[in-house]
Amino acid sequence: MVRVPLASTTQQRLALAICHFLSSSVEDGSLPSEDKDSIDVAINCIAESFNIDPTDETALQAAIGSQNLLKIYSIYENLKSSGKSATTPSSASASTSASTAAAAASASTGARKLPTDEEKARAEDLKIQGNKAMTAKDYARAIDLYSQALALHPGNALFLSNRAAAYSAARDHESARADAEAAVAADPKYTKAWSRLGLARFALGDARGSMEAYSQGIEHEGNGGSEAMKKGFETAKRRVEELEAEERDSSNPVPRGAPTGVNAGAGAGGGMPDLSSLAGMFGGGGGGMPDLSSIMGNPMFASMAQSLMSNPDMMQNLMSNPRLREMADRFSQGGGVPDMSSLMNDPNIAEMARNMMGGGGRGGPPGPSGR
């Protein structure tokens, strides 16, 4: 098995911290020396299960910095006890969560040595190298470099957010969510972290949590939020509405053949292009293999390709859509061809499709074939 550089997931970093805690407990006399053999067996089992090297000082430094598991847990206990005395159940809100996160960051900063200017400069250089690795799609190396930067400058929101992006690209969405949550706790005004948290939560199936993250990002951006943030929010909101509709309609399914989705009512009179025919070429809702010859010869697909090549912003909007990212991840992992008809029910994707294929929208003027 190929070993990933350093401890590249949250679980691996926690496993390293546990191994360090166990070994140091024997060394400092917290555990009796006669228990050393049992502790060594436990450490070896953890190391083998999580594919880590407990003797790798660089990996340990990247995982916990100057902290140790006992110090980290002590901070948690202090925060927990102070939170009980200072708050009531009715005061649990977003502002309380932000205050708790800020207190955690403050306590953590006080417990560790602040980075020197030289360490900050080295960390910034490692971040730049990590960005280059991301551009080259070398995600494992990017994660490694961002981890080294965090070892020198722990808790840096930008470094955490960048590593979250690398984890998302490597399809380790659990670690991406953990890093993004740590980033927004360290600096709620760093809005890229909210966007990355929204994407990670969406990929993990938490559409409601994704919508909340994008909402926070829009609020912190101000002026109604960026287009990318708003599209992420709308996509997550649409998914929440779909799930709620599925729950409501589970006992009353729609009869087969009934018109549904964005293509309902779009006839020969113009307006929305016939997306169902394009979906059918991609295997439709049955998960079959796409008809590549039909796709390449279809004028609608050719128009879409031409629009994408002439409009880089449109391609960027497509790639920032969480539904499309989720579809690409599933397809690359052998999950079969996605249900394109269902995908077209997403209003943002449908709007992009209309733009790419020259559609005038429902009720718009008829296209060339309708004249």
Stockholm file with secondary structure:
# STOCKHOLM 1.0

chainA/1-371         MVRVPLASTTQQRLALAICHFLSSSVEDGSLPSEDKDSIDVAINCIAESFNIDPTDETALQAAIGSQNLLKIYSIYENLKSSGKSATTPSSASASTSASTAAAAASASTGARKLPTDEEKARAEDLKIQGNKAMTAKDYARAIDLYSQALALHPGNALFLSNRAAAYSAARDHESARADAEAAVAADPKYTKAWSRLGLARFALGDARGSMEAYSQGIEHEGNGGSEAMKKGFETAKRRVEELEAEERDSSNPVPRGAPTGVNAGAGAGGGMPDLSSLAGMFGGGGGGMPDLSSIMGNPMFASMAQSLMSNPDMMQNLMSNPRLREMADRFSQGGGVPDMSSLMNDPNIAEMARNMMGGGGRGGPPGPSGR
#=GR chainA/1-371 SS CCCCSSCCSHHHHHHHHHHHHHHHHHHTTSSCGGGHHHHHHHHHHHHHHHTCCTTCHHHHHHHHTTCCHHHHHHHHHHHHHHHHHHCCGGGCSHHHHHHHHHHHHHHHHHHSCCCCHHHHHHHHHHHHHHHHHHHTTCHHHHHHHHHHHHHHSTTCHHHHHHHHHHHHHTTCHHHHHHHHHHHHHHCTTCHHHHHHHHHHHHHTTCHHHHHHHHHHHHHHHCTTCCHHHHHHHHHHHHHHHHHHHHHHHTTSCCCTTCCCGGGTTCCTTSSSCCHHHHHHHTTTTTTCCCCHHHHHHCHHHHHHHHHHHHCHHHHHHHHTCHHHHHHHHHHHTTCCSCCHHHHTTSHHHHHHHHHHTTCCCTTCCCCGGGC
#=GC SS_cons         CCCCSSCCSHHHHHHHHHHHHHHHHHHTTSSCGGGHHHHHHHHHHHHHHHTCCTTCHHHHHHHHTTCCHHHHHHHHHHHHHHHHHHCCGGGCSHHHHHHHHHHHHHHHHHHSCCCCHHHHHHHHHHHHHHHHHHHTTCHHHHHHHHHHHHHHSTTCHHHHHHHHHHHHHTTCHHHHHHHHHHHHHHCTTCHHHHHHHHHHHHHTTCHHHHHHHHHHHHHHHCTTCCHHHHHHHHHHHHHHHHHHHHHHHTTSCCCTTCCCGGGTTCCTTSSSCCHHHHHHHTTTTTTCCCCHHHHHHCHHHHHHHHHHHHCHHHHHHHHTCHHHHHHHHHHHTTCCSCCHHHHTTSHHHHHHHHHHTTCCCTTCCCCGGGC
//
